[in-house]
Amino acid sequence: MQSFVTNLDTEIFHTAVFSPSNGPRAKLLRQNSIETFIGIDLLPLLEKFKPDIVHLHRAGWPEPGSLRPFKLTRIPVIVETNVFGHHDPSPDGKLIDRHLFVSHFCAQRFGKVNSISAVPPKYSVLYNPVDTDFFAANCPADRYFPPHAFGRISRADPGKWSPLALEILPDLHQMVKNNDIALFTYNIIGGIPEAERFVKENKFDNYVNFLPPILTDQEISVFLNSISFMVHANATGESFGLVIAEAMAAGLPVITHPSKELRDNAQLELVDHGKTGLIANNTQEYVEAVKFLLTHPQEAREMGENGRTKATELFREQDIADKLGKIYIELLESKGFQK
């Protein structure tokens, strides 16, 4: 959302953001001259602001009463970024003019589960935007890649973790003892108590650094410059995978894994095995993938640059915002508005 509102064409769109509560991104929005309305009653705000388009970010499932203010104020166009690809069959759900899925995986699963063809004019795919220009400038291909260093980044939420993220450590430790790999550094943002306890109890402290949370692209770039590849392990999977996309934009290869059954699996849409990273199906494959990238730095850099190219082609924020603006115009024109 922050990227959308700061990259839409200001010659066409005037943007503002509403949130029921204040958060760390509010300051960043205001620094970019975006109006923010925090914690006030939505209905009178809509009556005063009179937006032609409201763009919601939701999980996709029914949220009783949440769309009522838009119905009462007769908002001409309502767009939803359907973050997790769920279905809202309620009468309120029918108010939404366009559902945007953040990956082709989510759109395909939505169609399969709900027997609904996820195609325009009601549905389409729009990837989440990434500031690939920024990462190209701040994480250049010719930068220094710290040897024997890799990392992971997520919210400090158990739902963002897979056992794989820690199960690799005993085998990697044994490889160090056997001189199969050099002493390595594993930098983690988003550590949870279970992870910190596991590392301490097994005396892996000399390998693992737990780092504080970060917010801005500048902070993210500093972190990505401190490692030579990204390890991704999330048992619930990704509906898109922003941390993966940002690592790709920074020229880093990514190791990831499939999710089971109908869980989110867009990580496999982003990472191409052997080209932009590696996909591991179990702990042993994951350990071998880490070993390969630790011991083959040139191949790791080539995968990373392949990932950078893919991220630039698919996720560049200016291009995504341009596509979104065209969707807005298309929907407005369908309602009789003139550009």
N, C-alpha and C positions, 0 to 999 in steps of 0.2 A: 504493500500500500504506500509506504513512504517513497519507494522508487517510482511508482506510478504517478503520484501527484507532483513530484519534482521534475518529471520528464515529459508530461503531457504538453502539447503545444499551447503556450500561453496566448497566442494570437486567436485561438479558438475557444479554449477552455479556461474558466476561472474555477479553481479547486479549493476545497476546504475539507477539513477532517473533523468528524465527531467521534468521541469516545466517552463511555460512561465514567471512566476513571483516568486519572493522570498516570503517565508512565514515562520511562526514559526517552522514548522517541518523540514525545511532544516537543521537547526543547529543540531537537534536531529539525523537526518540521518547521517550527517558528523561525529558526535560523535561516531556513530556505524561503522565508516570506510566505509560508502556507498558513492560512487561518486555521486555528484549532478551537473547537468548542468542547469543553470538558465538563462532564458531570452535570449538565443542565438537562431540563426536560426536552426531549426530542421533538415532541409534537409542536410546541410553539416555535421552536427553532426552524422546523421545516416550513411552517406557515410564514415566518419572517424571511427566511433565506430563499425560498421558492426555487429549489434546484430542479433543473430539467432532467438530471440523471442522478440516481443514487447507486453507488457501487458498494455492495456489502462483501465482507469476508466471513464465510461461515463454514461449518463442517459439512453442511449439506442436508443434515437431517432436520426434522420439524423442530421449530422453536416457537411454541404457542405464544401468540401475542406480539412477537417481536416485529412482525411486518405491519401490524395494525396502523401505526402512525403514517406509513407511506401510503396505505390504502385511503385513510381519512383525508390526507392532503393531496390525493390524486397525482402522485409523482408520475410524470409521463413515461420514464424509462427506469427500470430497476435491473441492475446487473449484479450477478453473484459470482465471486470467485469461490468455487466449491472446493475447499482445501483438501477434503478427504474423500470426495467422490461419492457421498451418500445421497439418498433420494428423499425428497420431501413431497409426499403425496397429498398433503393437506391443502385445503382451499387457499390458504395464504401462500403456499408454494407456487400456486398458479399465477401469482402476481409478478413473478420474476420473468423478465423478457429474455434474458440470456444467462445460461449457466456456463461458466468458464472452468474447465478442468485444468489442473496444473500439470498434467502429464497424459500421454496417450494411454498409459496403463490404467489410470483412473477412469478415463472415458470408456475404455473397453470393458473393464470390470463392471462399471455402472450398467452398460448395455447388457452384459451377461446376466447379472444378478436381477435386474429389473425388467428385462425383456423390452427395453426402450432403446431405439436407435439414437445414439448420442451424436447427432449431426445438426448443422444449422437448419433453420434459424433459431432453434431453441437452445442448442448446445454447441460448444466448440472447445478446442484445446488452446490454451494460451500459457506457455511456460512462465514460471516466475522469472522476473528480471534480475540480472546480475550486472554490476558495474564492471564489465570486462575491460573497459578502457582504463579504469583506475588500477585494476590488478595488473594489467600489462605494463603500466608505467611504474608501479611500485613493487612488482615482483617480476622483473625482466628475465628473459631467458639466459642472459649472460651473468646473472648474479651468482654469488657464492652459495652453494648448496651444502649445508652442514652434513658431513659424512656420518653415517650410523645414527641418524636422528629421524624419528617419525612421530606422528601425533594423531590425536583425535580431538574433535570439538563437538559439543552438544550442550543443551541445557542440562543443569544438574538435576536430572529427572530419571528415576529408575526405568520409566517407559522408553527412554532413549538409549538404553543399554542392552547389549546381548552378552551372555556369558563368554562368547568368543573374545571379547575385548580383553579379558583377563586370562582365559584358558590358554592363550598362546604363551604366556610368560614362563611357565615351568620348562617347556621345551626350548624356548629361546635361551633361557638361563643355562640349560644343559649344553646348548650349542656354544655358548661363550666359554664354558668350562672345557669343552672339547676343542676349542680353538677353530671351530667351524665358522664362526662369525666374530667380529670384534665387539668389544663392549659398546652397547647401544644406549640411546636416550629415547625415552617414550614420554612425550609431553602431552598432558591431558588437560583440556578445559572442559568443565562440566562434571568433575568427579563427584561421585555419590559416596555416602558413608560406607556402603558395602565394598566399594572398590578400594577406598583408602584402607579399610580394615584388612582386606585380602592382601594388599601390597605390604602392609606392615607386618602381618602375621607370617608371611612367607619370606620376609626379608628381601623384598625386591626394590627397596628404597633407592638403591644405587642405580637403578634403571629408570624409575618412574618419577616424573615431576608433576604434581597437581598444581595447576595454575588458576588464578582468579578469573571470573567471568569477564567477557569483553562485549562491546556494543557496536563500535563504529567500524567502517571498512578499513580505516587506518590501523586500528588495533588488530583487526583480522589479518591484514597484510603482514604486520610485524610477526604475528604468530606463524603464518604460513612460510615466512622467510626463515624461520627457526628450524624447519624440518625439510626433509627431502622427499617424503611421500606421506599421504594421508591413509589412516586405517579407519574404516567405517564399520561399525558393528552395532546394529539396532534390531532387536528381535521383532519389533512391530513393523520394520521396514520404513520406506519413505514414499509419501504420495508425490513428492518431487525430489527433495534432497538438496536443500540450499547449500549445506556445508560441502557436499560433494561438488556441486556446480562452482562454488567459489574456489575450492582447491584446484579444480580443472582450469579455471580462469587464471589462476596463479602459476600454471605450468607444472602442477604436481600430479603424479599418477595416484590412483585411488585403489585400495583393496576393499572389496565389499563382499557380500554374501546374499544368497536368495532368502526370501521369507517364505514361510510355509503357508499352504492353502491359499485363502483369499486375502491374506494380509497384504499391506502395501508392498509393492515390488518395483517402484519406479527407479530404484537405485540401479537396476539392471538395464533400464532404458538409458541411463546416463553413462554407465561404465561399460565399455566394450572390452571384453576379455582379450588380453594380449595386445591391445591397441592403445587404450587410454588408461588402463589399469589391469587389475586381476580380480577374478571372481572365484571365491573359495566356497566349497560346499560343506566343509567340516573343519574341525580344529586343525587336523594335520595339514590339510590343503592351505589353511590360513597361515600356519607356521611356515610352510614352504614358500608361500607367496611373499611373506615378510623377509625371509632369508634371501630370496631371489633379488628383491629390490635393494636390500642392504649390500649385496655382493655384486650387483650389476648396475652401477651408477649410470653408465651411458645408456643402457636400455631404459632405465627409469626416467632419464631426462627425455628420451625420445617419446615415451608414453605420455609424459607430462605435456610436452609440446603438442602432441596429437590431441590431448584433452583440451588444451588452451584453444586450439583451432575450432574444435567442436563447440566449446562454450561460447566463443565469439560468434559463431554462425547461428547458434540457436537461442542464446540467452541474453545477448547484449541489450542492456536496459533501454537504450534509446530506440532500438528496433521494436522491442516488445511494447513500449509506450506508444509508438506509432501505430502498431497493429491494434492496440486497445482503442486509440482515438478513432480509427476507422470503424471499429465495431460500434462505438458510441454514435458516430455520424450515421451509420447504416440503420441503427435502431431508431434514432430520432427521425430520420427521413421516412421510415416505415410508419411513423405516427403522424406524418404530415408536416414535420418541421423542415425548414429550409436552411441550408448551410450558410 
